[in-house]
Amino acid sequence: MSAVELGLAALLVAAGVVAGWINTVAGAGSVVSLPVLLLWGLPVAEANGTLRLAILVQTAMAAHRASTAPAPCARCGCGRWCW
């Protein structure tokens, strides 16, 4: 791998982390990750499909975590067991 490819790989990983965080907090993380995937050289349709798959997995994980989260405590509603 050349230095340029390593730099693009690092940029891709960083953009993925930032996009995942943005999607979790507010949505629209594709604004960050789509240009990086296009810079990497993926065609538009493949880049968009890659993002849809990532968002599907992220949504499934969030739904699973929400379904297994503890119920809010009756005393203060904090979401964990209070003393």
N, C-alpha and C positions, 0 to 999 in steps of 0.2 A: 504494500500500500504506500502510495506517495504521501507527502506531507499535506497536499491539497485534499486528498481523499480522507485522511485522518481529521483534518480540520472540518470538513463537511460532516463527517460522522459525529464529531463532537458537537457541532452545531445542531445536527438532527436530534441527538439525545437531549441537549439542553432545551431545544424547542419543544420536544415531547413532554418534558417535565413541566415547562411553563404552560403549555397548552392544557395539560391535564389539570394543573392547578386552576387555571382560568375556567375550564369547563366545570370543575367542582364548585367554584365560588359563584360564577355568574353566567357561564355558558359562553359560546362564541370563541372557544379556543382554536377553532379551525383557522381563524384569522392569523394566528401565529404559525401554525404547523403547515398549512397548505403552501404558502410561498417557499418554505424550506424544502418540502417534498418536490416542488417544481424545480427548485434550484438543484436538487439532487439529480434531476433528470427524468423523473417519472412523468409519463403522459398525464394529462389533466384527469381523465376518467379513472386511471389507476390510483392517482393520488387521492381523489375524492372517495373512491371505494375503500382505500386504506383507512382514511379518517372515519368513514361510517362504521367500519368494523371495530375500530378502537373505541368509538363512542358507544357502540352496542355493548362491548365488554365492560366499559366503565359504568354504564347504566345498570347492567345486570349485577355488578358488584355492589353498587350503591343500594339497589333494591334488596339484595341479600342482607347487607349490613343493617338496613332500616328494619327489616323484618325480624332480626335477631337482637335488636337493641333493647336494653332494659326499659321497662315502663317507668315513667316519672314517679318519683316518690310522692306520696299523698301529702307529706308535710310541706315541702317547699317546691316540688315540681322540677328538681334539678336533673333528673334522668339517672340517678344512681341511688344506692341505698344510703340513707342518712342515719346517723346515730341518734 
